[in-house]
Amino acid sequence: MHVSVNEQHTDEEHKQEEYNAENEAQLNEEAAAPADNEGGASDSRLEELAKLAEENQQRYLRAQADFDNFRRRTMKEKEELAQYASMKLIGQLLPVVDNFGRALEAAKSGGDVESFSKGVDMIFRQLEQVLEAEGLKAMDAVGQPFNPDFHQAIMQVESDEHGEGIVVEEVQKGYVLKDKVLRPAMVKVSG
């Protein structure tokens, strides 16, 4: 008798399916048998598993509540930080404001112009010190090659003193706060 390869393959698949079905039925019988034989032991095991599931559920709910509380607390702290972030700087600027107030009062009373000028200069230096302590630095742009990251060109001028692309004049100072450009310098560049 001649059997083709496809028929042989189909017979092998059929035999494998029958074998799998028999094994599955046997495993189901074995799984059910201990429950029938032991009775009370199965109930206690079931109760133990139910208790463990309840404990895990309670742990999960507590962890979820703790996480929610943590999230709310950090959100509140973040809002407060944003709201009061400038508090330290404002506290350092108050003496400068006080000194400006005194200078204005002195000017109203008709004080000496030279001493008024010196007083305002001292207040300006005090203000610069507070800002420098916070990490603010003025840029030195004149004589430097033009850099679009630090400079904003408002005009191109002819210059005999400087080569092409060099900042020749600073119209408005630029500032860097720590490592970040706070305001680019407005400059005139040689052309």
NUROTI-748675 format. One record per residue: y, x, z of N, C-alpha, C in turn. Coordinates in steps of 0.1 Angstrom, whole numbers, plus 5000, padded with zeros to 4 digits. Each point is the difference from the previous one (the first is absolute). Last residue first. Example, Ala and Ser with C-alpha at 12.3 -4.5 7.8 and 13.67 -1.06 7.14 Angstrom:
// NUROTI-748675
497851285071501150095000501149925008
494350034999501249915000501250095000
//
This chain:
// NUROTI-748675
594953125092499349964988499950114990
500549905057500550074989499149974988
500949655041499150104995500650074988
501349685046500450034987499250124996
498649615039500550144996500549994985
498149735048500649974987500750134996
495649965033501350044998500649964987
496149725027500250124991501550035000
497349785042501049974989500250124991
496449995030500649885005501049954990
495550324997501349994996500549865004
496250285027500249904989501549994997
497750265036499650064987500349904988
502849975043498850075002499550064986
503749754989499649965013498550065002
504550114967498650005001499749975015
504549934963499450035013498549995000
505050084969498749945001499450045013
505449954981498950075006498749935000
504049954963499649945013498850075005
502250194964500949895002499749925013
499250524981499449905007501049895003
499350414961500949935009499249895007
498050314969501350075002500949935010
494450074985501049915006501350075003
496550114959500350045014501149915005
498150024954499149945009500350035015
501750354964499649864997499149955011
503150405016499149984988499849854998
504550205024498649965003499349984986
504750135002499450075012498549975001
502849794967499950144997499350085011
499849454985500350105010499750144995
500449424988499950144994500450095012
497849515009501250074997499750144995
497949475012499650134995501350074996
498649585037500850054989499550144996
497949735033501049904996500850044988
495050115027501150054991500949894996
496850095043500249894991501250054991
496050265033501349984994500149884991
495950165022501050025010501449964996
496149974972499549955012501050015011
500850174956500149855001499549945013
502250494990498749955003500149855002
503050474982499949865001498549955002
501850495017499549934987499949855003
503550265030498649984999499749954986
504550065017499450134996498450004999
502149625029500850084991499450144998
498249675031499749974986500750104991
498149915052500950094994499750004985
499149615040499650094989501150094996
499149785050500849984988499450104989
497249765042500650134995500849974987
497249755046500849994988500750134996
497149895040499350054988500849984987
501149905048499049904995499450054987
503350265020498950005010499049894996
503950044975499150114997498950005010
503349685006499249974988499150124997
502950055037499149895002499149974988
503550314995498950065009498949895003
503949884975499150084992498950055009
503449775022499249914992499050084991
503150255025499149935009499049914992
503550204977499050105002498949945010
503849734991499250024988498850095002
503249965034499249885000499050014987
503350335005499050025010499049885000
503749974972499150114995498950025010
503549715012499149944990499050104995
503250175030499149905006499049944991
503550284983498950085007499049915006
503749794982499250054989498950085006
503249845029499249894995499050054990
503250305016498949985010499149884996
503750094972499150125000498949985010
503549684998499149994989499050114999
502249785046500350114990498949994989
501149545025499750145004500250104988
500649485008500950104994499850145004
497549585010501050035010501050114995
496349864974500949885001501150045010
496550314993500949994988501049895002
496750055033500950115001501050004988
496549695000500949975011501150105001
496450094971500949904995501049955010
496850315014500950064990500949904994
496649855029501150075008501050074990
496349784981500849915006501250065008
496650274981500949954990500949905006
496850175029501050104997500949954988
496449735012500950005011501250104997
496449994970500849884998501149995011
496850345004500950034988500949884998
496749965033501150095004500950034989
496249734989501049935008501150105006
495950124973501349984993501149935009
495550085015500650134998501349984993
497449615007500450065013500750134999
498249814961501249935004500550055014
495950174984501150054992501349935004
496149855020500250135004501350064993
498449574987500550005013500450145005
497849834958501250075000500750015013
495949764994499850144995501350085000
498749525013500750095009499850154995
498149634975501249945005500850105008
495750124984501049994989501349945005
496650035031500350144996501149994989
498049605015501050055009500550144996
496649804974501349934999501050055009
495750185004500650044988501449934997
497449875037500550135002500750054988
497749604996501249985008500750135003
495950014977501049944991501349985008
496250155023500650114992501149944990
497749695028500850105008500650114991
497149684980501249945004500950105008
495750154988500849984988501449945003
496850035035500550144996500949994988
497849615013501050035010500650144997
496449864973501249914998501150045009
495950215008500650054987501349924997
497349865036500750135003500750054988
497449624994501249975008500850125003
495850064978501049944991501349975008
496450155025500650114992501049954990
497749685026500950095009500650114991
496849734979501249925003501050085008
495850204992500749994988501449925002
496950015035500650144998500950004988
497549615008501150015010500750144998
496249924974501149914996501250025009
496050225012500750074989501149914994
497449815034500750125005500850074989
497149654987501249955007500950115006
495850114981501049964989501349945006
496550125029500550124994501149964990
497549655019500950065010500750124994
496749814974501149915000501150055010
495950234998500750024988501349925000
497049925035500650145001500850034988
497549604999501149995009500850135002
496150014974501049924993501249985009
496250195019500650104990501249934993
497449745028500950095008500650104991
497049704980501249935005500950095008
495950174986500949984988501349935004
496550055031500650134998501049994988
497349625011501150025010500750144998
496649914966500749885005501250035008
496050264976500750035012500849895006
497449964960499150055010500850025013
502249854961499049905004499250055012
503150294980500749895006499149905005
498250364976500450045013500749895007
498849914954498950015010500450045014
502949994960499949885007499050005011
500650374971501249985008500049885008
496450094971500050105011501349985009
499649754960499049955010500050095012
502750134964500649885007499049945010
498650364974501050055009500649885008
496949914965499350065012501150055010
501649834960499449895007499350065013
501750304969501149935007499549895008
497050244974500550085011501149935007
498249804962499050005010500550085012
502749994962500049875006499050005011
500250394974501249995008500049865008
496550084969499950095011501249985010
500249784959499049935009499850085012
502750194967500749885006499049935009
498350364975501050055010500749885008
497149914963499250045012500950055011
502049884959499549895007499250035012
501650354973501149935007499549885007
496950224973500350085012501249945008
498849804959498949985010500350085013
502950064963500249865006498949985011
499650394974501250015009500249875007
496750014968499650085011501150015010
500949794959499249925008499550075013
502550254969500849905006499249905009
497850334975500750075011500949895007
495549834975501250074996500750055013
494749924991501149945007501250094997
494749884980501250084999501149935007
494350025003501249925000501250095000
//
